[in-house]
Amino acid sequence: MKDIREIRTVAEYMADEDRVSPAEREKIYFEVALIGKMIEAREQRGLSQRELAKLCGVKQPAIARLESLKATPQIDTLFKILAPLGYTLAIVPIVKK
């Protein structure tokens, strides 16, 4: 078995391919960015989680779990939450640098 070195920061953990594969890393970064944008949009509109819940038909505790990254959102839930915030999801090509 390979010796796994001590990790001291989240950045070190994320950079260690023995612990986090490139695909897992991309998924994590995507979820963090998506949820961050969702929170930003909600706050810019001056909505509480409870108010957003009423607008989109998703229970407030579910929104809280999403915003704290304790749950991975289902696509249908994302559409319900994003619509009243003025957003949707889209598939865009990857731009190679």
C-alpha positions, -999 to +999 in steps of 0.1 A: +000+000+000+012+035-009+022+058+019-003+087+021+013+119+033-001+141+060-025+168+047-026+202+064-049+222+042-080+217+020-059+229-009-033+201-003-061+176+000-077+187-032-044+186-050-036+150-039-047+128-067-044+097-044-073+112-025-093+132-050-094+123-087-095+150-113-131+142-120-141+144-084-122+177-081-141+192-110-174+180-095-166+196-062-155+229-078-186+229-099-210+224-069-192+251-048-195+276-077-231+267-085-243+269-049-222+301-044-240+317-073-274+305-060-267+321-026-255+353-043-286+355-065-309+349-035-292+376-014-291+401-042-328+398-045-331+403-007-348+369-002-345+347+029-343+310+025-379+308+037-391+334+011-373+315-017-388+283-005-423+297-008-415+310-043-401+278-057-420+251-038-390+236-021-389+233+016-366+257+035-346+230+052-338+216+017-325+250+006-304+252+038-289+218+032-280+228-004-265+261+006-244+245+033-232+219+008-246+191+029-267+178+000-261+175-037-290+191-056-311+171-081-315+188-115-353+193-111-347+209-077-321+232-092-346+243-119-372+250-093-349+271-072-331+290-100-362+300-119-375+326-093-339+339-090-338+346-128-314+318-137-314+285-156-289+258-163-271+254-196-246+231-212-217+250-227-186+238-245-153+236-226-129+262-238-094+247-241-066+271-232 
